[in-house]
């Protein structure tokens, strides 16, 4: 819902900026462009900061996978032991142990599934924080260089038609890399206090 509102606000803002520019441009020269475009996903995946976030995410996913694998091996060993005991136990005793085992397996699967969902949500939060912290800062020098008032994300504007000379994804990557070099703590700001095991 928040994403929809943000996209709606972006669309309205861009429309107002673009309309204002068109009105202003009729009285001015046509040499200046009203906006630039960039690919936010490419910016995220190609920038040093984005890659650091991806590495952190992959590490958490790997740790979660290892924990799930350990739990599975423990349950496999317990199941083997239960099968061996089956002939020594009465049907009722075995049923009690088997039901308990099944319940614990089910609960563990639910716990791991919930952790997987939390990790996916975490990654989405980190990406959103990345964009909120970096794109406005990276846009300032690009805005000055190109004399533009807005940047349109190609990932949210799939049918946008534009000339290649207004695509500035590489400039966003460069600016974010510079920002990250100057302010290494921005990584902590983006991911801090967001993951609890």
KANORLIN-V767005 format. One record per residue. N is the residue number from 0. RES is the residue in three letters. PHI is phi as a letter, one per 40 degrees, with the letter a starting at -180 (999 if undefined). Layout:
n = <N,N>
res = <RES,RES>
phi = <PHI,PHI>
//
This chain:
n = <0,1,2,3,4,5,6,7,8,9,10,11,12,13,14,15,16,17,18,19,20,21,22,23,24,25,26,27,28,29,30,31,32,33,34,35,36,37,38,39,40,41,42,43,44,45,46,47,48,49,50,51,52,53,54,55,56,57,58,59,60,61,62,63,64,65,66,67,68,69,70,71,72,73,74,75,76,77,78,79,80,81,82,83,84,85,86,87,88,89,90,91,92,93,94,95,96,97,98,99,100,101,102,103,104,105,106,107,108,109,110,111,112,113,114,115,116,117,118,119,120,121,122,123,124,125,126,127,128,129,130,131,132,133,134,135,136,137,138,139,140,141,142,143,144,145,146,147,148,149,150,151,152,153,154,155,156,157,158,159,160,161,162,163,164,165,166,167,168,169,170,171,172,173,174,175,176,177,178,179,180,181,182,183,184,185,186,187,188,189,190,191,192,193,194,195,196>
res = <UNK,UNK,UNK,UNK,UNK,UNK,UNK,UNK,UNK,UNK,UNK,UNK,UNK,UNK,UNK,UNK,UNK,UNK,UNK,UNK,UNK,UNK,UNK,UNK,UNK,UNK,UNK,UNK,UNK,UNK,UNK,UNK,UNK,UNK,UNK,UNK,UNK,UNK,UNK,UNK,UNK,UNK,UNK,UNK,UNK,UNK,UNK,UNK,UNK,UNK,UNK,UNK,UNK,UNK,UNK,UNK,UNK,UNK,UNK,UNK,UNK,UNK,UNK,UNK,UNK,UNK,UNK,UNK,UNK,UNK,UNK,UNK,UNK,UNK,UNK,UNK,UNK,UNK,UNK,UNK,UNK,UNK,UNK,UNK,UNK,UNK,UNK,UNK,UNK,UNK,UNK,UNK,UNK,UNK,UNK,UNK,UNK,UNK,UNK,UNK,UNK,UNK,UNK,UNK,UNK,UNK,UNK,UNK,UNK,UNK,UNK,UNK,UNK,UNK,UNK,UNK,UNK,UNK,UNK,UNK,UNK,UNK,UNK,UNK,UNK,UNK,UNK,UNK,UNK,UNK,UNK,UNK,UNK,UNK,UNK,UNK,UNK,UNK,UNK,UNK,UNK,UNK,UNK,UNK,UNK,UNK,UNK,UNK,UNK,UNK,UNK,UNK,UNK,UNK,UNK,UNK,UNK,UNK,UNK,UNK,UNK,UNK,UNK,UNK,UNK,UNK,UNK,UNK,UNK,UNK,UNK,UNK,UNK,UNK,UNK,UNK,UNK,UNK,UNK,UNK,UNK,UNK,UNK,UNK,UNK,UNK,UNK,UNK,UNK,UNK,UNK,UNK,UNK,UNK,UNK,UNK,UNK>
phi = <999,c,c,c,c,c,c,c,c,c,c,c,c,c,c,c,c,c,c,c,c,c,c,c,c,c,c,b,c,c,c,c,c,c,a,b,b,a,b,c,c,c,d,c,c,c,c,c,c,c,c,c,c,c,c,c,d,c,c,c,c,c,c,c,c,c,c,c,c,c,c,c,c,c,c,c,c,c,c,d,c,c,c,c,c,d,c,c,b,c,d,c,c,c,c,d,c,c,c,c,c,d,c,c,c,c,c,c,c,c,c,c,c,c,c,c,c,c,c,c,c,d,c,c,c,c,c,c,c,d,c,c,c,b,c,c,c,c,c,d,c,c,d,c,c,c,g,b,b,a,b,b,c,c,c,b,b,c,b,c,b,a,c,d,c,b,c,b,d,c,c,c,c,c,c,c,c,c,d,c,c,c,b,c,c,c,c,c,d,c,b,d,f,b,b,b,c>
//
